[in-house]
Amino acid sequence: MLNAGAYTAVDKAESEPELAMAVNGGAPRAFAQALQELGQGQLLQVSTDFVFNGSQGRPYAPDQPRQPLGVYGASKAAGEEAVEELLGDGRGVILRTSWVYGPVGHNFCRTMLRLHRERPQISVVADQVGCPTSTTGLAAACWRVLERTAEPQQALPQVLHWSDAGAASWFDFAVAIGELGVSTGLLEQAAEVHPIRTTDYPTPAQRPSYSLLECTASRKTLGLAPRHWRQALQAVLSITRQG
């Protein structure tokens, strides 16, 4: 069973903590309880880099303690804890990822494409660092986990990390979207992107300043080689153009 459903409105979660906790914490617990009672089946719980506070300044390993900053991160951490508590016999796997975007739906990439079209200048936070992750790469990782959980002789670690390769700030990501948007024909020209500090763009939810995930061991375990985030972005924008 794959649970990729989530309440992902990070800022809105601060004013809707009960709903965020019900979706991100309560649903995984219900799924885990059902599988526990059945005595069979596996659960893949997709989680987030926001379970960490971002203060250590180096990539987070899968076994590091959770220290979320806001309601969203705390609710996702609760979902992880439920899976560990109820399916700690190897039937529950947590796959953390970061900064997910794709060719459809509401996400940073599509928002930036719109802003590049509409505005001559954009201001984007430059002091939050992580790694953009395309939905295509994440889907491949999820599929590999599901394949492996069907093979009991190849037990997986309970917590895995997956993102595309490299590191970026939101500013870096926005600049790349403009550059590659032009090269793929999605944009006639890119807006001028200005770097700003987090303090210049206050939001209801506090976000980790450095939430890069250490994925080396997980990639080896899954036997998957990641693409650099710029290469993955190029592929997503090409799909977006074709659509």
CYANA upper distance limits for C-alpha pairs under 8 A (distance plus 0.5 A):
  1 MET  CA     41 GLY  CA      7.85
  1 MET  CA     42 GLN  CA      6.38
  1 MET  CA     43 LEU  CA      5.23
  1 MET  CA     44 LEU  CA      6.57
  2 LEU  CA     43 LEU  CA      6.41
  2 LEU  CA     44 LEU  CA      5.26
  2 LEU  CA     45 GLN  CA      6.83
  2 LEU  CA     46 VAL  CA      8.31
  3 ASN  CA     28 PRO  CA      7.89
  3 ASN  CA     43 LEU  CA      7.77
  3 ASN  CA     44 LEU  CA      6.58
  3 ASN  CA     45 GLN  CA      5.63
  3 ASN  CA     46 VAL  CA      6.81
  4 ALA  CA     45 GLN  CA      7.16
  4 ALA  CA     46 VAL  CA      5.89
  5 GLY  CA     23 VAL  CA      8.40
  5 GLY  CA     24 ASN  CA      8.45
  6 ALA  CA     23 VAL  CA      6.58
  6 ALA  CA     24 ASN  CA      6.04
  7 TYR  CA     13 ALA  CA      8.43
  7 TYR  CA     20 ALA  CA      6.13
  7 TYR  CA     23 VAL  CA      6.51
  7 TYR  CA     24 ASN  CA      6.70
  7 TYR  CA     72 TYR  CA      8.27
  8 THR  CA     13 ALA  CA      8.48
  8 THR  CA     72 TYR  CA      7.71
  9 ALA  CA     13 ALA  CA      6.48
  9 ALA  CA     72 TYR  CA      8.22
 10 VAL  CA     14 GLU  CA      7.86
 10 VAL  CA     71 VAL  CA      8.21
 10 VAL  CA     72 TYR  CA      5.99
 10 VAL  CA    205 ALA  CA      7.03
 11 ASP  CA     15 SER  CA      8.31
 11 ASP  CA    203 THR  CA      7.26
 11 ASP  CA    204 PRO  CA      5.80
 11 ASP  CA    205 ALA  CA      5.44
 12 LYS  CA     16 GLU  CA      6.77
 12 LYS  CA    204 PRO  CA      8.19
 13 ALA  CA     17 PRO  CA      5.85
 13 ALA  CA     19 LEU  CA      8.23
 13 ALA  CA     20 ALA  CA      6.30
 13 ALA  CA     71 VAL  CA      6.42
 13 ALA  CA     72 TYR  CA      6.32
 14 GLU  CA     70 GLY  CA      7.71
 14 GLU  CA     71 VAL  CA      6.18
 14 GLU  CA     72 TYR  CA      8.00
 14 GLU  CA    204 PRO  CA      7.14
 14 GLU  CA    205 ALA  CA      6.87
 16 GLU  CA     20 ALA  CA      6.76
 17 PRO  CA     21 MET  CA      6.48
 17 PRO  CA     71 VAL  CA      6.63
 17 PRO  CA     72 TYR  CA      8.42
 18 GLU  CA     22 ALA  CA      6.57
 19 LEU  CA     23 VAL  CA      6.75
 20 ALA  CA     24 ASN  CA      6.36
 20 ALA  CA     25 GLY  CA      8.17
 20 ALA  CA     71 VAL  CA      7.95
 20 ALA  CA     72 TYR  CA      7.11
 20 ALA  CA     75 SER  CA      6.77
 21 MET  CA     25 GLY  CA      5.43
 21 MET  CA     26 GLY  CA      6.78
 21 MET  CA     71 VAL  CA      8.42
 21 MET  CA     72 TYR  CA      8.38
 21 MET  CA     74 ALA  CA      8.49
 21 MET  CA     75 SER  CA      5.24
 21 MET  CA     76 LYS  CA      8.26
 21 MET  CA     78 ALA  CA      8.22
 22 ALA  CA     26 GLY  CA      4.93
 22 ALA  CA     27 ALA  CA      6.83
 23 VAL  CA     27 ALA  CA      5.85
 23 VAL  CA     28 PRO  CA      8.42
 24 ASN  CA     28 PRO  CA      7.31
 24 ASN  CA     75 SER  CA      5.79
 24 ASN  CA     76 LYS  CA      5.70
 24 ASN  CA     78 ALA  CA      7.83
 24 ASN  CA     79 GLY  CA      6.24
 25 GLY  CA     29 ARG  CA      6.95
 25 GLY  CA     75 SER  CA      5.73
 25 GLY  CA     76 LYS  CA      6.53
 25 GLY  CA     77 ALA  CA      7.91
 25 GLY  CA     78 ALA  CA      5.31
 25 GLY  CA     79 GLY  CA      4.47
 25 GLY  CA     80 GLU  CA      8.21
 25 GLY  CA     82 ALA  CA      7.95
 26 GLY  CA     30 ALA  CA      6.71
 26 GLY  CA     78 ALA  CA      8.48
 26 GLY  CA     79 GLY  CA      7.35
 27 ALA  CA     31 PHE  CA      6.72
 27 ALA  CA     79 GLY  CA      8.10
 28 PRO  CA     32 ALA  CA      6.52
 28 PRO  CA     45 GLN  CA      7.78
 28 PRO  CA     79 GLY  CA      5.84
 28 PRO  CA     80 GLU  CA      8.30
 28 PRO  CA     82 ALA  CA      7.22
 28 PRO  CA     83 VAL  CA      7.33
 29 ARG  CA     33 GLN  CA      6.51
 29 ARG  CA     79 GLY  CA      6.93
 29 ARG  CA     82 ALA  CA      5.56
 29 ARG  CA     83 VAL  CA      7.08
 29 ARG  CA     86 LEU  CA      8.38
 30 ALA  CA     34 ALA  CA      6.68
 31 PHE  CA     35 LEU  CA      6.84
 31 PHE  CA     43 LEU  CA      8.29
 32 ALA  CA     36 GLN  CA      6.53
 32 ALA  CA     43 LEU  CA      7.61
 32 ALA  CA     82 ALA  CA      7.68
 32 ALA  CA     83 VAL  CA      6.49
 32 ALA  CA     86 LEU  CA      6.56
 32 ALA  CA     87 LEU  CA      6.96
 32 ALA  CA     92 GLY  CA      8.33
 33 GLN  CA     37 GLU  CA      6.63
 33 GLN  CA     86 LEU  CA      7.10
 34 ALA  CA     38 LEU  CA      6.69
 35 LEU  CA     39 GLY  CA      6.55
 35 LEU  CA     40 GLN  CA      6.54
 35 LEU  CA     41 GLY  CA      6.53
 35 LEU  CA     42 GLN  CA      7.74
 35 LEU  CA     43 LEU  CA      8.46
 36 GLN  CA     40 GLN  CA      7.57
 36 GLN  CA     86 LEU  CA      7.20
 36 GLN  CA     87 LEU  CA      7.34
 41 GLY  CA     91 ARG  CA      7.36
 42 GLN  CA     91 ARG  CA      5.08
 42 GLN  CA     92 GLY  CA      6.20
 42 GLN  CA     93 VAL  CA      8.43
 42 GLN  CA    149 THR  CA      7.51
 43 LEU  CA     91 ARG  CA      6.82
 43 LEU  CA     92 GLY  CA      5.27
 43 LEU  CA     93 VAL  CA      6.75
 44 LEU  CA     92 GLY  CA      6.55
 44 LEU  CA     93 VAL  CA      5.42
 44 LEU  CA     94 ILE  CA      6.40
 44 LEU  CA     95 LEU  CA      7.58
 44 LEU  CA    142 CYS  CA      8.38
 44 LEU  CA    145 VAL  CA      8.22
 44 LEU  CA    146 LEU  CA      7.86
 45 GLN  CA     80 GLU  CA      7.91
 45 GLN  CA     83 VAL  CA      8.21
 45 GLN  CA     92 GLY  CA      7.99
 45 GLN  CA     93 VAL  CA      6.67
 45 GLN  CA     94 ILE  CA      5.27
 45 GLN  CA     95 LEU  CA      6.64
 46 VAL  CA     94 ILE  CA      6.43
 46 VAL  CA     95 LEU  CA      5.38
 46 VAL  CA     96 ARG  CA      6.36
 46 VAL  CA     97 THR  CA      7.92
 47 SER  CA     76 LYS  CA      6.81
 47 SER  CA     77 ALA  CA      8.49
 47 SER  CA     80 GLU  CA      7.88
 47 SER  CA     94 ILE  CA      7.11
 47 SER  CA     95 LEU  CA      6.28
 47 SER  CA     96 ARG  CA      4.85
 47 SER  CA     97 THR  CA      6.76
 48 THR  CA     73 GLY  CA      8.09
 48 THR  CA     76 LYS  CA      7.58
 48 THR  CA     95 LEU  CA      8.48
 48 THR  CA     96 ARG  CA      5.22
 48 THR  CA     97 THR  CA      5.52
 48 THR  CA     98 SER  CA      6.28
 49 ASP  CA     96 ARG  CA      6.78
 49 ASP  CA     97 THR  CA      6.50
 49 ASP  CA     98 SER  CA      5.93
 49 ASP  CA    211 SER  CA      6.32
 49 ASP  CA    212 LEU  CA      7.83
 49 ASP  CA    213 LEU  CA      7.35
 50 PHE  CA     68 PRO  CA      6.62
 50 PHE  CA     69 LEU  CA      8.09
 50 PHE  CA     72 TYR  CA      8.10
 50 PHE  CA     73 GLY  CA      5.36
 50 PHE  CA    207 ARG  CA      7.98
 50 PHE  CA    208 PRO  CA      7.32
 50 PHE  CA    211 SER  CA      7.61
 51 VAL  CA     66 ARG  CA      5.91
 51 VAL  CA     67 GLN  CA      6.39
 51 VAL  CA     68 PRO  CA      4.93
 51 VAL  CA     69 LEU  CA      8.12
 51 VAL  CA     73 GLY  CA      5.22
 51 VAL  CA     74 ALA  CA      7.04
 51 VAL  CA     76 LYS  CA      7.23
 51 VAL  CA     77 ALA  CA      6.14
 52 PHE  CA     60 TYR  CA      8.38
 52 PHE  CA     65 PRO  CA      8.33
 52 PHE  CA     66 ARG  CA      5.89
 52 PHE  CA     67 GLN  CA      5.31
 52 PHE  CA     68 PRO  CA      5.39
 52 PHE  CA     69 LEU  CA      7.80
 52 PHE  CA     73 GLY  CA      8.11
 52 PHE  CA    208 PRO  CA      7.57
 52 PHE  CA    211 SER  CA      7.31
 53 ASN  CA     66 ARG  CA      8.46
 53 ASN  CA     67 GLN  CA      5.91
 53 ASN  CA     68 PRO  CA      5.69
 53 ASN  CA     69 LEU  CA      5.99
 53 ASN  CA    207 ARG  CA      8.09
 53 ASN  CA    208 PRO  CA      5.53
 53 ASN  CA    209 SER  CA      8.22
 53 ASN  CA    210 TYR  CA      8.50
 53 ASN  CA    211 SER  CA      7.96
 54 GLY  CA    208 PRO  CA      4.81
 54 GLY  CA    209 SER  CA      5.65
 54 GLY  CA    210 TYR  CA      4.91
 54 GLY  CA    211 SER  CA      5.47
 55 SER  CA    208 PRO  CA      7.65
 55 SER  CA    209 SER  CA      7.34
 55 SER  CA    210 TYR  CA      7.13
 56 GLN  CA    210 TYR  CA      8.10
 57 GLY  CA    210 TYR  CA      6.39
 58 ARG  CA    210 TYR  CA      7.81
 58 ARG  CA    212 LEU  CA      7.64
 59 PRO  CA    210 TYR  CA      8.34
 59 PRO  CA    211 SER  CA      7.29
 59 PRO  CA    212 LEU  CA      5.25
 59 PRO  CA    213 LEU  CA      5.42
 59 PRO  CA    214 GLU  CA      5.45
 60 TYR  CA     64 GLN  CA      7.20
 60 TYR  CA    211 SER  CA      7.55
 60 TYR  CA    212 LEU  CA      6.83
 60 TYR  CA    213 LEU  CA      5.32
 60 TYR  CA    214 GLU  CA      5.74
 61 ALA  CA    161 HIS  CA      8.40
 61 ALA  CA    213 LEU  CA      6.98
 61 ALA  CA    214 GLU  CA      5.52
 61 ALA  CA    215 CYS  CA      7.99
 62 PRO  CA    159 VAL  CA      6.23
 62 PRO  CA    160 LEU  CA      6.46
 62 PRO  CA    161 HIS  CA      6.81
 62 PRO  CA    213 LEU  CA      8.45
 62 PRO  CA    214 GLU  CA      7.77
 63 ASP  CA    159 VAL  CA      7.76
 66 ARG  CA     77 ALA  CA      7.44
 68 PRO  CA     73 GLY  CA      5.42
 68 PRO  CA     74 ALA  CA      5.89
 68 PRO  CA     77 ALA  CA      7.92
 69 LEU  CA     73 GLY  CA      6.93
 69 LEU  CA     74 ALA  CA      7.75
 69 LEU  CA    206 GLN  CA      6.72
 69 LEU  CA    207 ARG  CA      7.28
 69 LEU  CA    208 PRO  CA      7.70
 70 GLY  CA     74 ALA  CA      6.62
 70 GLY  CA    205 ALA  CA      6.44
 70 GLY  CA    206 GLN  CA      6.64
 70 GLY  CA    207 ARG  CA      8.04
 71 VAL  CA     75 SER  CA      6.48
 71 VAL  CA    205 ALA  CA      8.27
 72 TYR  CA     76 LYS  CA      6.82
 73 GLY  CA     77 ALA  CA      6.56
 74 ALA  CA     78 ALA  CA      6.69
 75 SER  CA     79 GLY  CA      7.01
 76 LYS  CA     80 GLU  CA      6.92
 77 ALA  CA     81 GLU  CA      6.70
 78 ALA  CA     82 ALA  CA      6.75
 79 GLY  CA     83 VAL  CA      7.00
 80 GLU  CA     84 GLU  CA      6.79
 80 GLU  CA     94 ILE  CA      7.18
 81 GLU  CA     85 GLU  CA      6.47
 82 ALA  CA     86 LEU  CA      6.53
 82 ALA  CA     87 LEU  CA      8.49
 83 VAL  CA     87 LEU  CA      5.85
 83 VAL  CA     88 GLY  CA      7.50
 83 VAL  CA     92 GLY  CA      6.41
 83 VAL  CA     93 VAL  CA      8.11
 83 VAL  CA     94 ILE  CA      8.19
 84 GLU  CA     88 GLY  CA      5.37
 84 GLU  CA     92 GLY  CA      7.50
 84 GLU  CA    158 GLN  CA      8.13
 87 LEU  CA     91 ARG  CA      5.92
 87 LEU  CA     92 GLY  CA      5.48
 88 GLY  CA     92 GLY  CA      6.94
 88 GLY  CA    158 GLN  CA      8.07
 90 GLY  CA    155 ALA  CA      7.41
 90 GLY  CA    156 LEU  CA      7.86
 90 GLY  CA    157 PRO  CA      8.36
 90 GLY  CA    158 GLN  CA      7.19
 91 ARG  CA    149 THR  CA      8.11
 92 GLY  CA    158 GLN  CA      7.01
 93 VAL  CA    156 LEU  CA      8.07
 93 VAL  CA    157 PRO  CA      7.74
 93 VAL  CA    158 GLN  CA      5.16
 93 VAL  CA    159 VAL  CA      6.40
 93 VAL  CA    160 LEU  CA      8.03
 94 ILE  CA    158 GLN  CA      6.51
 94 ILE  CA    159 VAL  CA      5.21
 94 ILE  CA    160 LEU  CA      6.63
 95 LEU  CA    142 CYS  CA      8.34
 95 LEU  CA    159 VAL  CA      6.50
 95 LEU  CA    160 LEU  CA      5.33
 95 LEU  CA    161 HIS  CA      6.11
 95 LEU  CA    162 TRP  CA      7.38
 96 ARG  CA    159 VAL  CA      8.03
 96 ARG  CA    160 LEU  CA      6.77
 96 ARG  CA    161 HIS  CA      5.36
 96 ARG  CA    162 TRP  CA      6.70
 97 THR  CA    133 THR  CA      7.84
 97 THR  CA    138 LEU  CA      8.30
 97 THR  CA    161 HIS  CA      6.56
 97 THR  CA    162 TRP  CA      5.64
 97 THR  CA    163 SER  CA      6.03
 97 THR  CA    213 LEU  CA      8.10
 98 SER  CA    130 GLY  CA      7.67
 98 SER  CA    131 CYS  CA      6.77
 98 SER  CA    132 PRO  CA      6.84
 98 SER  CA    133 THR  CA      6.57
 98 SER  CA    162 TRP  CA      8.33
 98 SER  CA    163 SER  CA      6.71
 98 SER  CA    212 LEU  CA      8.33
 98 SER  CA    213 LEU  CA      8.27
 99 TRP  CA    130 GLY  CA      7.92
 99 TRP  CA    131 CYS  CA      6.82
 99 TRP  CA    132 PRO  CA      5.18
 99 TRP  CA    133 THR  CA      6.16
100 VAL  CA    107 ASN  CA      8.03
100 VAL  CA    132 PRO  CA      6.56
100 VAL  CA    133 THR  CA      5.24
100 VAL  CA    134 SER  CA      6.23
100 VAL  CA    135 THR  CA      6.87
101 TYR  CA    107 ASN  CA      5.91
101 TYR  CA    108 PHE  CA      7.00
101 TYR  CA    109 CYS  CA      6.67
101 TYR  CA    132 PRO  CA      7.71
101 TYR  CA    133 THR  CA      6.82
101 TYR  CA    134 SER  CA      5.73
101 TYR  CA    135 THR  CA      6.47
102 GLY  CA    107 ASN  CA      7.65
102 GLY  CA    109 CYS  CA      7.71
102 GLY  CA    110 ARG  CA      8.37
102 GLY  CA    134 SER  CA      6.12
102 GLY  CA    135 THR  CA      5.74
102 GLY  CA    136 THR  CA      8.03
102 GLY  CA    236 VAL  CA      6.79
103 PRO  CA    110 ARG  CA      7.74
103 PRO  CA    236 VAL  CA      6.37
103 PRO  CA    237 LEU  CA      7.36
103 PRO  CA    239 ILE  CA      7.14
103 PRO  CA    240 THR  CA      5.58
104 VAL  CA    110 ARG  CA      8.17
104 VAL  CA    240 THR  CA      8.25
105 GLY  CA    110 ARG  CA      8.39
106 HIS  CA    110 ARG  CA      7.26
106 HIS  CA    111 THR  CA      7.83
107 ASN  CA    111 THR  CA      6.75
108 PHE  CA    112 MET  CA      6.54
109 CYS  CA    113 LEU  CA      6.74
109 CYS  CA    174 ALA  CA      8.10
109 CYS  CA    177 ILE  CA      7.29
110 ARG  CA    114 ARG  CA      6.87
111 THR  CA    115 LEU  CA      6.81
112 MET  CA    116 HIS  CA      6.46
112 MET  CA    174 ALA  CA      6.85
112 MET  CA    177 ILE  CA      7.52
112 MET  CA    178 GLY  CA      8.29
113 LEU  CA    117 ARG  CA      6.90
113 LEU  CA    177 ILE  CA      7.37
113 LEU  CA    178 GLY  CA      7.52
113 LEU  CA    181 GLY  CA      7.80
113 LEU  CA    187 LEU  CA      8.14
114 ARG  CA    118 GLU  CA      6.72
115 LEU  CA    119 ARG  CA      6.14
115 LEU  CA    122 ILE  CA      7.77
115 LEU  CA    191 ALA  CA      8.31
116 HIS  CA    120 PRO  CA      7.61
116 HIS  CA    121 GLN  CA      8.27
116 HIS  CA    122 ILE  CA      8.05
116 HIS  CA    178 GLY  CA      7.03
116 HIS  CA    187 LEU  CA      8.05
116 HIS  CA    189 GLN  CA      8.13
116 HIS  CA    190 ALA  CA      5.95
116 HIS  CA    191 ALA  CA      5.39
117 ARG  CA    187 LEU  CA      7.12
117 ARG  CA    188 GLU  CA      8.34
117 ARG  CA    189 GLN  CA      8.09
117 ARG  CA    190 ALA  CA      7.79
117 ARG  CA    191 ALA  CA      7.90
119 ARG  CA    191 ALA  CA      6.82
120 PRO  CA    190 ALA  CA      8.32
120 PRO  CA    191 ALA  CA      5.20
120 PRO  CA    192 GLU  CA      6.65
121 GLN  CA    191 ALA  CA      5.56
121 GLN  CA    192 GLU  CA      5.09
121 GLN  CA    193 VAL  CA      6.30
121 GLN  CA    194 HIS  CA      7.83
122 ILE  CA    191 ALA  CA      7.04
122 ILE  CA    192 GLU  CA      6.68
122 ILE  CA    193 VAL  CA      5.27
122 ILE  CA    194 HIS  CA      6.56
123 SER  CA    193 VAL  CA      6.23
123 SER  CA    194 HIS  CA      5.14
123 SER  CA    195 PRO  CA      6.41
123 SER  CA    196 ILE  CA      6.81
124 VAL  CA    170 TRP  CA      6.96
124 VAL  CA    171 PHE  CA      5.61
124 VAL  CA    174 ALA  CA      7.78
124 VAL  CA    193 VAL  CA      7.40
124 VAL  CA    194 HIS  CA      6.72
124 VAL  CA    195 PRO  CA      5.84
124 VAL  CA    196 ILE  CA      6.26
125 VAL  CA    169 SER  CA      7.91
125 VAL  CA    170 TRP  CA      6.27
125 VAL  CA    171 PHE  CA      6.10
125 VAL  CA    195 PRO  CA      6.28
125 VAL  CA    196 ILE  CA      5.29
125 VAL  CA    197 ARG  CA      5.86
125 VAL  CA    198 THR  CA      6.24
125 VAL  CA    201 TYR  CA      7.90
126 ALA  CA    169 SER  CA      5.84
126 ALA  CA    170 TRP  CA      6.32
126 ALA  CA    171 PHE  CA      5.31
126 ALA  CA    172 ASP  CA      7.85
126 ALA  CA    195 PRO  CA      5.76
126 ALA  CA    196 ILE  CA      6.20
126 ALA  CA    197 ARG  CA      6.51
126 ALA  CA    198 THR  CA      8.06
127 ASP  CA    169 SER  CA      7.00
127 ASP  CA    170 TRP  CA      8.47
127 ASP  CA    196 ILE  CA      8.16
127 ASP  CA    197 ARG  CA      6.31
127 ASP  CA    198 THR  CA      6.98
127 ASP  CA    209 SER  CA      6.93
128 GLN  CA    169 SER  CA      5.95
128 GLN  CA    170 TRP  CA      7.13
128 GLN  CA    198 THR  CA      7.99
128 GLN  CA    207 ARG  CA      8.42
128 GLN  CA    208 PRO  CA      7.38
128 GLN  CA    209 SER  CA      4.77
128 GLN  CA    210 TYR  CA      6.30
128 GLN  CA    211 SER  CA      8.50
129 VAL  CA    167 ALA  CA      7.33
129 VAL  CA    168 ALA  CA      6.01
129 VAL  CA    169 SER  CA      4.87
129 VAL  CA    170 TRP  CA      7.55
129 VAL  CA    209 SER  CA      6.48
129 VAL  CA    210 TYR  CA      5.21
129 VAL  CA    211 SER  CA      6.83
129 VAL  CA    212 LEU  CA      7.26
130 GLY  CA    167 ALA  CA      6.09
130 GLY  CA    168 ALA  CA      6.16
130 GLY  CA    169 SER  CA      6.82
130 GLY  CA    210 TYR  CA      6.45
130 GLY  CA    211 SER  CA      5.55
130 GLY  CA    212 LEU  CA      4.80
130 GLY  CA    213 LEU  CA      8.05
131 CYS  CA    163 SER  CA      7.09
131 CYS  CA    164 ASP  CA      7.17
131 CYS  CA    165 ALA  CA      7.74
131 CYS  CA    166 GLY  CA      7.00
131 CYS  CA    167 ALA  CA      5.33
131 CYS  CA    168 ALA  CA      6.07
131 CYS  CA    169 SER  CA      8.19
131 CYS  CA    212 LEU  CA      6.64
131 CYS  CA    213 LEU  CA      8.46
131 CYS  CA    229 TRP  CA      7.67
132 PRO  CA    163 SER  CA      7.59
132 PRO  CA    164 ASP  CA      7.08
132 PRO  CA    167 ALA  CA      8.32
132 PRO  CA    168 ALA  CA      7.88
132 PRO  CA    173 PHE  CA      8.01
132 PRO  CA    229 TRP  CA      6.59
133 THR  CA    137 GLY  CA      7.51
133 THR  CA    138 LEU  CA      7.41
133 THR  CA    163 SER  CA      5.65
133 THR  CA    164 ASP  CA      5.59
133 THR  CA    229 TRP  CA      7.22
133 THR  CA    232 ALA  CA      8.33
134 SER  CA    138 LEU  CA      6.79
134 SER  CA    164 ASP  CA      7.68
134 SER  CA    229 TRP  CA      8.28
134 SER  CA    232 ALA  CA      6.80
134 SER  CA    233 LEU  CA      7.48
134 SER  CA    236 VAL  CA      7.72
135 THR  CA    139 ALA  CA      6.38
136 THR  CA    140 ALA  CA      6.88
137 GLY  CA    141 ALA  CA      6.90
137 GLY  CA    163 SER  CA      8.27
137 GLY  CA    164 ASP  CA      7.59
137 GLY  CA    226 PRO  CA      7.92
137 GLY  CA    232 ALA  CA      8.27
138 LEU  CA    142 CYS  CA      6.68
138 LEU  CA    162 TRP  CA      7.59
138 LEU  CA    163 SER  CA      7.66
139 ALA  CA    143 TRP  CA      6.60
140 ALA  CA    144 ARG  CA      6.71
141 ALA  CA    145 VAL  CA      6.78
141 ALA  CA    162 TRP  CA      7.67
141 ALA  CA    222 LEU  CA      8.02
141 ALA  CA    224 LEU  CA      7.93
142 CYS  CA    146 LEU  CA      6.78
143 TRP  CA    147 GLU  CA      6.70
144 ARG  CA    148 ARG  CA      6.67
144 ARG  CA    222 LEU  CA      7.03
145 VAL  CA    149 THR  CA      6.60
145 VAL  CA    222 LEU  CA      7.51
146 LEU  CA    150 ALA  CA      6.95
147 GLU  CA    151 GLU  CA      7.57
148 ARG  CA    152 PRO  CA      8.23
148 ARG  CA    154 GLN  CA      7.10
148 ARG  CA    155 ALA  CA      8.03
148 ARG  CA    156 LEU  CA      7.90
149 THR  CA    154 GLN  CA      8.03
149 THR  CA    155 ALA  CA      7.46
149 THR  CA    156 LEU  CA      7.69
151 GLU  CA    155 ALA  CA      7.98
156 LEU  CA    221 THR  CA      8.15
160 LEU  CA    215 CYS  CA      8.13
160 LEU  CA    218 SER  CA      5.93
161 HIS  CA    213 LEU  CA      6.97
161 HIS  CA    214 GLU  CA      7.28
161 HIS  CA    215 CYS  CA      5.59
161 HIS  CA    218 SER  CA      6.31
161 HIS  CA    219 ARG  CA      8.44
162 TRP  CA    213 LEU  CA      7.97
162 TRP  CA    215 CYS  CA      6.17
162 TRP  CA    218 SER  CA      7.52
162 TRP  CA    219 ARG  CA      7.73
163 SER  CA    213 LEU  CA      7.80
163 SER  CA    215 CYS  CA      7.56
163 SER  CA    226 PRO  CA      8.11
164 ASP  CA    226 PRO  CA      5.95
164 ASP  CA    227 ARG  CA      6.19
164 ASP  CA    228 HIS  CA      6.21
164 ASP  CA    229 TRP  CA      5.69
164 ASP  CA    232 ALA  CA      7.94
165 ALA  CA    226 PRO  CA      6.36
165 ALA  CA    227 ARG  CA      6.29
165 ALA  CA    228 HIS  CA      4.85
165 ALA  CA    229 TRP  CA      6.13
166 GLY  CA    228 HIS  CA      6.32
166 GLY  CA    229 TRP  CA      6.85
167 ALA  CA    212 LEU  CA      7.58
167 ALA  CA    229 TRP  CA      8.38
168 ALA  CA    172 ASP  CA      6.10
168 ALA  CA    173 PHE  CA      6.90
169 SER  CA    173 PHE  CA      6.79
170 TRP  CA    174 ALA  CA      6.60
171 PHE  CA    175 VAL  CA      6.72
171 PHE  CA    193 VAL  CA      7.91
171 PHE  CA    194 HIS  CA      8.13
171 PHE  CA    195 PRO  CA      6.43
172 ASP  CA    176 ALA  CA      6.71
173 PHE  CA    177 ILE  CA      6.68
174 ALA  CA    178 GLY  CA      6.93
174 ALA  CA    193 VAL  CA      7.77
175 VAL  CA    179 GLU  CA      6.76
175 VAL  CA    193 VAL  CA      6.79
176 ALA  CA    180 LEU  CA      6.37
176 ALA  CA    181 GLY  CA      8.44
176 ALA  CA    230 ARG  CA      7.74
177 ILE  CA    181 GLY  CA      6.04
177 ILE  CA    233 LEU  CA      8.06
178 GLY  CA    182 VAL  CA      6.79
178 GLY  CA    187 LEU  CA      8.00
178 GLY  CA    189 GLN  CA      8.06
178 GLY  CA    190 ALA  CA      5.22
178 GLY  CA    191 ALA  CA      7.39
179 GLU  CA    183 SER  CA      6.97
179 GLU  CA    190 ALA  CA      6.96
180 LEU  CA    184 THR  CA      6.51
180 LEU  CA    233 LEU  CA      8.45
180 LEU  CA    234 GLN  CA      6.85
180 LEU  CA    237 LEU  CA      8.07
181 GLY  CA    185 GLY  CA      6.69
181 GLY  CA    186 LEU  CA      5.49
181 GLY  CA    187 LEU  CA      5.73
181 GLY  CA    190 ALA  CA      8.03
181 GLY  CA    237 LEU  CA      7.30
182 VAL  CA    186 LEU  CA      6.41
182 VAL  CA    187 LEU  CA      5.14
182 VAL  CA    188 GLU  CA      6.39
182 VAL  CA    189 GLN  CA      6.30
182 VAL  CA    190 ALA  CA      7.10
183 SER  CA    187 LEU  CA      8.46
184 THR  CA    234 GLN  CA      8.37
184 THR  CA    237 LEU  CA      7.46
184 THR  CA    238 SER  CA      6.88
184 THR  CA    241 ARG  CA      7.88
185 GLY  CA    241 ARG  CA      7.94
186 LEU  CA    237 LEU  CA      8.23
186 LEU  CA    241 ARG  CA      6.68
196 ILE  CA    200 ASP  CA      6.76
196 ILE  CA    201 TYR  CA      8.18
197 ARG  CA    201 TYR  CA      7.47
198 THR  CA    202 PRO  CA      7.01
215 CYS  CA    219 ARG  CA      6.48
216 THR  CA    220 LYS  CA      6.85
217 ALA  CA    221 THR  CA      6.63
218 SER  CA    222 LEU  CA      6.62
219 ARG  CA    223 GLY  CA      6.30
219 ARG  CA    224 LEU  CA      5.84
219 ARG  CA    225 ALA  CA      7.00
219 ARG  CA    226 PRO  CA      8.24
220 LYS  CA    224 LEU  CA      7.23
227 ARG  CA    231 GLN  CA      6.65
227 ARG  CA    232 ALA  CA      6.49
228 HIS  CA    232 ALA  CA      6.81
229 TRP  CA    233 LEU  CA      6.49
230 ARG  CA    234 GLN  CA      6.68
231 GLN  CA    235 ALA  CA      6.92
232 ALA  CA    236 VAL  CA      6.78
233 LEU  CA    237 LEU  CA      6.62
234 GLN  CA    238 SER  CA      6.70
235 ALA  CA    239 ILE  CA      6.88
236 VAL  CA    240 THR  CA      6.67
237 LEU  CA    241 ARG  CA      6.66
238 SER  CA    242 GLN  CA      6.84
239 ILE  CA    243 GLY  CA      6.69
